Amino acid sequence: MMAARMRLALVALASPFLLTGCISASEYASADAGFFHVSRQTANATGKQTVWIQSREEAQVISGRVKALMDRKTIDVETAVQVALLNNKGLQASYADLGSSAADAWQSTMLVNPKVGIGLTGIGTPGLEAFKSVEGVIASNLLAFATRKQTAEIADASFWKAQRAAALQTLQLAAETRRAWIEAVAAWETVAQLNKALETADAASELAQKLGEAGSLTKAGQAREHVFHAELAAQAAKARLEARLAKERLTRLMGLWGADIDYRIPNSLPRLPKRLMKRDLIEREALQKRIDLQMAKLDLEATARSYRLTKATRFVTDLELLTGFETERDREDHGVETRTTGDVELEFVIPIFDSGRARLRKSEVAYMRAANLLAEKAVNIRSEARSAYQAYRSTNDIARHYLNSVVPLRSKIEEESLLTYNGMITNTFELLADSRDRVNSTLMAVNAKRDFWLAEADLLPAVYGGGAGAVSAGAEVAVAGGDSGGGH
C-alpha cells in the first residue's frame, strides 16, 4: 500500500513534465542568433557586409580589414559606408540588443522551475530520534505550462522584430554615412570654388590699388574691390570650417580615431549620371521591402497573440499544482513505526473582485492601436517613396540646368565684361557685379549637384527603410556683397 502511494506521488510530481513538449531552442542559443537574417537583408539592400564582433580575435580581423580599406587614403562613398558598417561601435551595441532578445526567446522555451518545500516537525520529541515527521512538497505552475506555447510565440515574434530593428539600424547607419560623405565632399568643393574666386578677387584688389595710385580709380572704387576681397576671404574661412566639421561627422560615423583619421576624400562630387534610374514602381517596392513596415506587422501579430492569451486566462490568473509526501514516525509498543503518504493539492485564485475585464479591455485597445499604426505606416511609406523619387528626378533637372545653362552663361558674361573693361568700355562696378554673379552661380551649381546626390542616397532608405526623407535645403551660401542671393 505504501509503495502504491509512493508511485502515485511520483506520478503526480512528474505529470507536469510529461504533459509538456520540448521546443527546439538551437537558434536562440547560438552565439550569433538571428544575425544571419540581419546580414542577408542588409547585404541585399546595400551590397555591403556587416559583422557582429563577439571576441578579441574577430575584433582584430575586422580592424585589419578596416585598415586595409583606409590605406587607399582618398576614399569613395562606397568605402566609407563599408568601413562604417564594420567599425561603428554603436551598431555593435544594437546587435547586442538582438542577442538579448534571443536570450529572452530562449528563456520562453524553458520549463518553469518548480518550487520545492521541506518541513520538519516534532524536533526533539522525547523518545524519537531527531524529529517526529518530515514533509516535502513541489509546487508546479500549471498555468505557465498551459500557456507555454502562446508565451513562446509572443517571444518569437519579439525576436523577429529585434532582428528587423537591427537591420533597420544597419541601413540607417549606411544611409547616414552616405549622406555625410556627400555633404563633406560638397563642402570641400565649395571651398575650392571660393578659393578660385578669392584668387580673382585678390588680383582685382591689387589692380584697383595700382589704378588708385595712378589716379585712374577713385578711393570708393578701390574700397569696393578691397571689401569684396576681404568678405570673400572671410566666407572662404567659414566654408573651410564647415568642411572640416562635415568630415569630422563622417569620421565619427566610420568609428575612426587616432592615426586612422588621416584620410582624404575627393575635392568634388562625381558628375551627374548620364541616365537616371527608373523606379516607376517604387511605391509597391517600398511596401514589399520596408523593414519598419515589417516591424509594424510583427507588432500587430504579437499584440493579437497577447490578446488571445489574455482572453484565455481572463478568469484564471494563477494555477498551481502542489505534489508531495509526508513521512511520520510514531512510537509503538513494538518500536518506532514510520508511515509515508502522498499528497496532491491544487491552488488557484478565485476571480471575485477582479473578473479580468479591465485586462481584456486593455488588450483590445492595444490591438486597435497597433492596427492603426500599421495602417498609418503604410500610408506614410507610400508618400515617402513617391517624394524620394520625385526629389531624385527634380534635383537632377535642377542641377543640369545650373551646370549646362546658368554657369556657362555667367562665365561668358564675366569674360565679355573683362574684355570690355580692358577696352575701357565697361566700368569697374559692372565688372565687380558680374564676378559676384558668376561666383554665386557656381556655388549654386555645386549645391544643386549636392542635392541631387543626397536625393539619390535617399532612394535606398525610401525602399528599405533607415531614414527616408526629403532632400534638405542645405545651408545658404551667399557671396559677400552680392545682391543676387545665395545658393543651396
Helices and strands as residue ranges (DSSP letters): H 2-18, H 26-29, H 35-46, H 56-70, H 77-87, H 89-108, E 115-121, E 133-141, H 142-146, H 148-213, H 219-254, G 258-261, H 282-289, H 291-312, E 319-332, E 335-348, H 357-401, I 402-406, H 407-422, H 428-464
